[in-house]
Amino acid sequence: MRTFDAPGVEHAQLQLGSGTVTVVASDDDAVHGQVEGDGDAHEARVQVQTFGAELRVSVPPAAGGSSGETRIRLRVPAGTDLTLVSGSGDLTTDVRLGRVSARSGSGDLRLAATGSARLHTGSGDITVLAVDGEADVSSGSGDIRVDACGADLSLRTASGDATIGRLRGSAEARLASGDFRLASTSGSVHVRTASGDISIGVAGELPAWLDLHSGSGDVDLALPPAGEPRPGDPYVSVHARTGSGDIRVARAREEHR
């Protein structure tokens, strides 16, 4: 096992072929890391470098082309930025991070809280409890869940459901096959799914401008009539399309507002 300590780090960059990454809170202002693999040959390939406030951890492949299974555990101060590039494997964080960019060929991405998020997995689920800023989230095959997003959200999945809790910004979502559920929004929403149901909750008493279409399914509008907003007044704009599925737009439930 390789261990290291890196004080003064504001950005951690990780690159590995296959393995798992776990990020938890540090009890001081330094980053502390553990890198484990299969045997001494794996440990010899682990590269740990610091460049000012940037930490880089990488595991180059062996001569045969495989980097083996890598297990990385980091303890970082809150607000640290994180970049991950992985061929396959899971990422789990249990600390509030800053900017997060994670890309994995396959595997689940599970994040507690971030300042902003740019996340992609070719095959796997993505779960984020809270994003303060913008989020760009995509999965080739897997479910996406974002409990709260404080700014604009871009979401794409070829096969899987998308569930969003509270959204403060706008949303652009495209699903090839899957349901889209948004509990509460105070911003504009553009969502399209080829096959799946769409459910959207409008926050507070905001008026809503709606453009809804289902090729094969019901459209349920459970909003009271509202007059045209005055210039400068806030309102919610919803564009929703599904080739096969139901669409429902209603007031957000109290716990999601």
C-alpha positions as CSV (number, residue, x, y, z in Angstrom):
1,M,0.0,0.0,0.0
2,R,1.3,3.5,-0.9
3,T,0.5,6.3,1.4
4,F,1.1,10.0,1.1
5,D,0.4,13.4,2.7
6,A,0.0,16.6,0.6
7,P,-0.5,19.9,2.5
8,G,-1.9,23.0,0.7
9,V,-3.6,21.0,-2.1
10,E,-6.7,22.7,-3.6
11,H,-7.2,20.4,-6.6
12,A,-6.8,16.6,-6.7
13,Q,-6.5,14.8,-10.1
14,L,-6.8,11.1,-10.3
15,Q,-6.3,8.8,-13.3
16,L,-6.6,5.0,-13.2
17,G,-7.5,2.2,-15.4
18,S,-9.8,0.2,-13.1
19,G,-10.7,0.5,-9.5
20,T,-12.6,2.3,-6.8
21,V,-12.1,5.8,-5.4
22,T,-13.4,6.9,-2.0
23,V,-13.1,10.6,-0.8
24,V,-13.9,11.6,2.8
25,A,-13.2,14.6,5.0
26,S,-9.8,15.4,6.3
27,D,-9.4,16.6,9.9
28,D,-6.7,19.2,8.9
29,D,-5.8,21.3,5.9
30,A,-3.9,18.5,4.1
31,V,-4.8,15.8,1.7
32,H,-4.0,12.3,2.9
33,G,-4.1,9.3,0.5
34,Q,-3.9,5.6,0.4
35,V,-3.4,3.7,-2.9
36,E,-3.7,-0.1,-2.9
37,G,-3.4,-2.6,-5.7
38,D,-2.4,-6.2,-6.5
39,G,1.2,-6.8,-5.5
40,D,4.5,-4.9,-5.4
41,A,4.5,-4.4,-9.2
42,H,1.3,-2.4,-9.0
43,E,2.6,-0.2,-6.2
44,A,5.8,0.5,-8.2
45,R,3.6,2.0,-11.0
46,V,1.7,4.4,-8.7
47,Q,2.8,8.0,-9.4
48,V,2.1,10.8,-6.9
49,Q,3.1,14.3,-7.8
50,T,2.3,17.8,-6.5
51,F,2.6,21.0,-8.5
52,G,1.8,23.9,-6.2
53,A,-1.8,23.5,-5.1
54,E,-2.4,20.6,-7.5
55,L,-2.1,16.9,-6.6
56,R,-1.8,14.3,-9.4
57,V,-2.2,10.6,-8.7
58,S,-2.0,8.2,-11.6
59,V,-1.5,4.4,-12.2
60,P,-0.1,3.8,-15.7
61,P,-0.8,0.4,-17.3
62,A,1.7,-2.4,-17.0
63,A,3.6,-3.6,-20.1
64,G,0.8,-6.0,-20.9
65,G,-1.7,-3.1,-21.1
66,S,-3.5,-3.6,-17.9
67,S,-3.2,-1.4,-14.8
68,G,-4.8,-3.9,-12.5
69,E,-7.4,-3.1,-9.8
70,T,-6.7,0.1,-7.9
71,R,-8.2,1.2,-4.6
72,I,-7.7,4.9,-3.8
73,R,-8.9,6.5,-0.5
74,L,-8.4,10.2,0.0
75,R,-9.0,12.4,3.0
76,V,-9.4,16.0,1.7
77,P,-10.4,19.4,3.2
78,A,-13.9,20.6,2.4
79,G,-14.0,22.6,-0.8
80,T,-11.3,20.7,-2.6
81,D,-11.7,20.4,-6.4
82,L,-11.6,16.9,-7.8
83,T,-10.9,15.5,-11.3
84,L,-11.2,11.8,-12.0
85,V,-10.6,9.8,-15.2
86,S,-11.2,6.1,-14.9
87,G,-11.6,3.2,-17.3
88,S,-14.0,1.4,-14.9
89,G,-14.9,1.6,-11.3
90,D,-16.9,3.5,-8.7
91,L,-16.5,6.9,-7.1
92,T,-17.9,7.7,-3.7
93,T,-17.5,11.0,-1.9
94,D,-18.6,11.9,1.6
95,V,-17.4,15.4,1.9
96,R,-18.4,18.8,0.4
97,L,-16.2,19.3,-2.6
98,G,-15.7,22.3,-4.9
99,R,-15.7,21.7,-8.6
100,V,-16.0,18.0,-9.5
101,S,-15.3,16.5,-13.0
102,A,-15.5,12.7,-13.2
103,R,-15.5,10.5,-16.2
104,S,-15.7,6.7,-16.1
105,G,-16.1,4.1,-18.8
106,S,-18.3,2.1,-16.4
107,G,-19.2,2.3,-12.8
108,D,-21.4,4.2,-10.3
109,L,-20.7,7.8,-9.3
110,R,-22.1,8.8,-5.8
111,L,-21.4,12.3,-4.6
112,A,-22.5,14.0,-1.4
113,A,-22.2,17.8,-2.1
114,T,-20.3,19.8,-4.7
115,G,-19.9,23.4,-5.8
116,S,-20.4,22.3,-9.5
117,A,-20.4,18.9,-11.2
118,R,-19.5,17.5,-14.6
119,L,-20.1,13.8,-14.5
120,H,-20.2,11.0,-17.0
121,T,-20.3,7.2,-16.9
122,G,-20.7,4.9,-19.9
123,S,-22.6,2.4,-17.8
124,G,-23.7,3.0,-14.3
125,D,-25.8,5.1,-11.9
126,I,-25.1,8.7,-10.9
127,T,-26.3,10.0,-7.6
128,V,-25.7,13.6,-6.3
129,L,-27.2,14.9,-3.0
130,A,-26.6,18.6,-3.7
131,V,-24.9,20.8,-6.3
132,D,-24.6,24.5,-5.4
133,G,-23.8,25.6,-9.0
134,E,-24.2,24.2,-12.5
135,A,-24.3,20.4,-13.2
136,D,-23.7,18.5,-16.4
137,V,-24.6,14.8,-15.9
138,S,-24.8,11.9,-18.4
139,S,-24.9,8.1,-18.4
140,G,-24.9,5.8,-21.4
141,S,-26.9,3.3,-19.4
142,G,-28.1,3.9,-15.9
143,D,-30.3,6.0,-13.6
144,I,-29.5,9.6,-12.6
145,R,-30.6,11.2,-9.4
146,V,-29.8,14.8,-8.2
147,D,-31.5,15.8,-5.0
148,A,-30.9,19.5,-5.3
149,C,-29.3,21.8,-7.9
150,G,-28.8,25.5,-7.3
151,A,-28.2,26.5,-10.9
152,D,-28.6,25.2,-14.4
153,L,-28.7,21.4,-15.0
154,S,-27.9,19.5,-18.2
155,L,-28.9,15.8,-18.1
156,R,-28.6,13.0,-20.7
157,T,-29.1,9.2,-20.5
158,A,-29.6,6.7,-23.2
159,S,-31.3,4.1,-21.0
160,G,-32.4,4.9,-17.4
161,D,-34.6,7.1,-15.3
162,A,-33.8,10.6,-14.1
163,T,-35.0,11.9,-10.8
164,I,-34.4,15.5,-9.7
165,G,-35.5,17.0,-6.4
166,R,-35.3,20.8,-6.1
167,L,-34.0,22.8,-9.0
168,R,-33.3,26.5,-8.8
169,G,-32.0,27.1,-12.3
170,S,-33.1,25.8,-15.7
171,A,-33.0,22.2,-16.9
172,E,-32.2,20.6,-20.3
173,A,-32.8,16.9,-20.3
174,R,-32.8,14.2,-23.0
175,L,-33.6,10.6,-22.4
176,A,-33.8,7.8,-25.0
177,S,-35.7,5.4,-22.8
178,G,-36.7,6.3,-19.2
179,D,-38.9,8.3,-16.9
180,F,-38.1,11.9,-15.9
181,R,-39.3,13.2,-12.5
182,L,-38.6,16.7,-11.3
183,A,-40.1,17.4,-7.9
184,S,-39.8,21.2,-7.8
185,T,-38.5,23.8,-10.3
186,S,-38.4,27.6,-10.3
187,G,-36.7,27.7,-13.7
188,S,-37.4,26.8,-17.2
189,V,-37.4,23.1,-18.2
190,H,-36.8,21.5,-21.6
191,V,-37.2,17.7,-21.5
192,R,-37.5,15.0,-24.2
193,T,-37.8,11.3,-23.9
194,A,-38.5,8.8,-26.6
195,S,-40.2,6.4,-24.3
196,G,-41.1,7.2,-20.7
197,D,-43.3,9.3,-18.4
198,I,-42.6,12.9,-17.4
199,S,-43.6,14.5,-14.1
200,I,-42.8,18.1,-13.2
201,G,-43.6,20.1,-10.1
202,V,-43.8,23.9,-10.3
203,A,-42.5,25.7,-7.2
204,G,-44.6,28.0,-5.1
205,E,-47.3,30.0,-6.8
206,L,-45.3,30.7,-9.9
207,P,-47.3,31.0,-13.1
208,A,-46.3,28.5,-15.8
209,W,-46.1,28.6,-19.6
210,L,-46.5,25.1,-20.9
211,D,-45.7,23.3,-24.2
212,L,-46.6,19.6,-23.7
213,H,-46.9,16.8,-26.1
214,S,-47.2,13.0,-25.8
215,G,-47.3,10.8,-28.9
216,S,-49.0,8.0,-27.1
217,G,-50.1,8.8,-23.5
218,D,-52.1,11.1,-21.3
219,V,-51.3,14.8,-20.5
220,D,-52.4,15.7,-17.0
221,L,-52.3,19.4,-16.1
222,A,-53.0,19.9,-12.4
223,L,-52.3,23.6,-12.2
224,P,-54.9,26.3,-11.4
225,P,-55.4,28.9,-14.2
226,A,-53.1,31.9,-13.9
227,G,-53.0,35.2,-15.7
228,E,-50.2,36.4,-17.9
229,P,-47.3,37.5,-15.8
230,R,-46.4,41.2,-15.9
231,P,-43.0,42.2,-17.5
232,G,-40.2,41.3,-15.1
233,D,-42.3,38.9,-13.0
234,P,-40.9,35.4,-12.6
235,Y,-42.6,32.4,-14.2
236,V,-41.8,28.8,-15.2
237,S,-41.5,27.7,-18.8
238,V,-42.0,24.0,-19.4
239,H,-41.4,22.2,-22.8
240,A,-42.0,18.5,-22.4
241,R,-42.1,15.8,-25.2
242,T,-42.4,12.1,-24.9
243,G,-42.9,9.6,-27.8
244,S,-44.7,7.1,-25.6
245,G,-45.7,7.9,-22.0
246,D,-47.7,10.2,-19.8
247,I,-47.0,13.8,-18.9
248,R,-48.1,15.4,-15.6
249,V,-47.4,19.0,-14.4
250,A,-48.6,20.1,-11.0
251,R,-47.7,22.3,-8.0
252,A,-44.7,21.1,-6.2
253,R,-45.4,19.5,-2.8
254,E,-44.6,21.6,0.2
255,E,-41.5,19.6,1.3
256,H,-39.9,20.2,-2.1
257,R,-40.4,23.9,-2.4
